[in-house]
């Protein structure tokens, strides 16, 4: 079975102070399952890595190694069409008080009928309200 994973879980795989049993469980699921992500995941992960480099939290080499690791994991990027983005994701953002970015994860999980791995409390509550199971 596959699952949707967001950037909050993904980046915890790099930053030890953000890692916990929940995020490690999601990572270990990738040994036997695939993860799906909306295209915004690419930008979110890249942005956090660049900011972490600028702040001296990680080096460019660590950033590159982490991106290489992610590229080897069974993570599939799903592209949402303009119609779906402007209707479904926007509706979910409004309905659940989410950012449009977070609504993209919820929309993907709902559309594919998959559980969602997130550490974001608002997104977790929205998923629960929408009937989307958590990976935990």
N, C-alpha and C positions, 0 to 999 in steps of 0.2 A: 504494500500500500504506500502511496505517496503522501506528502504533507506539504503545506505552504510554510515557509520560514521567512521571518522578517529580518530587517537589518539589526534590530536590537539583540536578537539571538545570535546572528552571524558574527557580529563584532565582539560578542562576549567570548567567542572562540579564540580571539587574539588577545584581548585585555584580561589578564588574570583577575583583576579586581572586579570585573563584571561577570566573570564565569561563576556558575553554580551548578547544582545537580540537574536543574531543569535544562540549562543550555547544553550541558554535557550529554544528557539523554537525547536531545535533539541531534547533536553531532553523531552520536553512536548509531542512531537510526539510519544514518546515511551509509552504513556498512551494508544494509540490506534493502534500503528504500531510496527513492528519488525525492528530491525536494523541488517544489515549484516556487518561482518568485516572479512578481511583476517587474517590468523593465525599470521601474523607479528604484528598485533594489540596487542596481548597478551604480546609479548616481549617489544613493545614500551611502553605500559602502565606500565608494571612491572619495566622497566628501569627507567622511570621518577620518579616513586614512590620511588625506592631505592635511586636514586640520591637526591631526595627531603628530604628523611630521613637523609642521610649523611650530607647534608648542613644545617640541622636543620629547614628546612621549614615546615616539618610535622613530627609527631611522628610515630613510628611503629604502634601504636594503630589506628591512623587516616588512615594510609595506609591500614591496615587490614579492617577497617570499609568500606573504599571506595571500596576495592576489593569485599567485601561481597555485597555491594550495586550493583555493576556492575553485579555480578553473579545472582542477582534477577531480573535484567532488561531483557526485551526480546531482547537480543543480541545473534545472532547466528554466530559462527565462521565457516567460509567456508575455507576448505583446497583446495589448488591449487595443482594439480598434477605436477610432475616434467616437463612434456612436456609443459604444459601451462605456467609454471613459466619461463622456459628457452626460450620459443619462444614469447609468447604474452606479458608478463610483461617486458621482456628484450627489445622487440621491442618498446613498449610504452615508456620505460625509455629513450631510444635513441631518439625516434621521438620527444618527448616533453621536453627533458632536465630534466627529473625527476630522483630521486633516484629510485632504484629498489623497495625500501620499499613503496614509494608513488605510484609507478606504480602498485603495487598490489591492492591498493584501486581503482584506475582508471579501471584496468582490471576487477575487480569484478563488479563495477557499470556498465561497458559496457556489460559484459557477461550476467548480470541479467536484464539489461534494467532499472536500478534504478537510482534515483537522488543520489548525493553525498553531504555529509555534511563535509566540511573541512574549516579550517581557513588559510591553507597554500596557499599563493597567487599563487605560481607556479603550484601547483596541481589544484587549481581553474581554472587557465587559460588553463591548459591542458585539463581539463574536458570540459570546454566551447568549445575549439577547436575540441574536439572529439564528441561533440553533447550530452554530459551528462549533464542533468539539475542539478541545485543547489537546495538544499532543501529550500532555502530562497525564 
